[in-house]
Amino acid sequence: YGREEKFLHSLLGMAARRLKPLFDRVLVQKAELVAKIGSVYIPESSMSKMSEGLVVATGPGPRNQTGETVKMTVKEGDTVLLPEYGGDKVEIDKKEYTLYRESELLGVLEK
């Protein structure tokens, strides 16, 4: 890992230690939308409702009909595309996160 990746993993670890999602839940920290053209800032309300976020923690995965755990598709550190609505807001250490079911996530963005 590089210096930035180690720092990112240490930040992710802090929130992940405080909350471990159950089953197919994914804890996501939404990316802040900041748009600027020249010296003019564009308000978030004028931007697309689609957003992305960073996966902070995942549950072990959903259970199939026989009760076995199915592996999650997303993992900690993934950048995911989020739906316009959905998820449950959670505050941990004065930071806002959102819990989604893995099936609510729209996709994983490649680095």
N, C-alpha and C positions, 0 to 999 in steps of 0.2 A: 504494500500500500504506500501511496505517496502521503505527504504531510496533510494535504487537504482531505484526502479520503479518511485518514486516521481521525482527524478532527470531526468529520461528518459522522463517522461510526461512533465516536464517543458521545456526540449529541443524541444520536438515535438511541443509543444504549440507555441514556438517562430516562427518556420517556418510556422505553420498552420495559425497563425494570419496574416502573410504577404501574403499568397496565399491560397485562398479557391478554389479548383478545381470545375469545372462545370460538371453537369450530371454524367456520369460514369467514370470520370477521377480519378486517384489515384496518389498522390505525394509520391514518394519513395526515400529514401536515401539508395544508394547501400552500401552493406557491403564491406569493404576493404579486398581484398584477399592477405593474407600474408602466405606464406608457407616456412617452414624452416626445413631442415633435418640436424641435428647436427649444424654446423656453416655455412652451405651453404644455401643461399636463392634461392628459385625457382622463376624465373620470371613469372609475371602474364600471359605473352603470352604462356607459356608452360602449364598453368593450363586449366582446363575445361572452356569453354565459358559460362556455366551455372553459374548463380550467385544468391545470395539472397539479399534481402534488407528489410528495415524497412518501414512500411507504416506510413507516417508522417501526411497526411491529405487525406480525400476522399470527393468527391462530394456527393450530395444527392442521386444520382442514375439515371439510364436511365428512359426514359418515355416509357410507353407502347402505344398501338394503340389508346387507349381512352384518352391519355394525363396524366394518373396517374403516379406518381413517383414510380418506383420499388426499393425496399430496396437493398442496396449494400451488397455483401457477405463479403467483407473484411472491417476491421475497423482500426482506428488508433492504432498503437502499434503491429499489426500483422507482423510476419516475412513471407515474400512471396518469392517464387521461380520465378526468372525473366528469360525471353527469352534471347537468344544470341543477337538478334538485336531488334530494336524497341524503342519506347518511344521518348519523346522530352526532351532534356536537358534544365534545368533551373538553374540559379544561384541566390541564395537568401542569403544575408549577407555573401558573399564570400564563400559559401558552395554550392556544386553541388548536385542537385536533378534531378530526372527524372520523367516526367509525362507519365503515361500509361493509356490506357483504361482498365477497369477491365477485359474485355475478353482477353486481351493480357497476363495477369498474368497466370503462369502455375499452381500455387497451393499455399496453405497456409501451412507453416511448423508448426507443433505442438510444444509446448514448453515442 
